[in-house]
Amino acid sequence: MGPSHRFGTKVSTLSMLASLTMLFCICVLLTTPSCVSACKADFDCRPSSCCHSTGCVDITKAPPPDCSEVLCSAECQHNTLDCGGECRCNTKLGVCKPYIRAGMPPDSAHTWKSSN
């Protein structure tokens, strides 16, 4: 058996490796929540930490932190979700983003500054 047999074995091995790689990628994509789901509305988004949060999590991908036994200070820290900031869903991208109030405008003023 000459070189052609070895060449055929190499092609078969490469073909099998490519098939296994594709199968693995498909399995990962189907079982990874971030690939399957994305926020669809603001109610899918929550602060990523209990106190003075600067980020948001998508509860369709991961649970928000359990803050039932956490006591936070009452201060409004700059560049956090404190004092009127909120988590919103960017529906075009399907990701949660923090929106932090620029200063302390009255409730009727919708002056928002994205932290990103």
Beta strands, then each sheet from edge to edge (+ up, - down):
strand 1: 45-47
strand 2: 56-58
strand 3: 86-90
strand 4: 95-101
strand 5: 112-114
sheet 1: 1+ 2-
sheet 2: 3+ 4- 5+
end
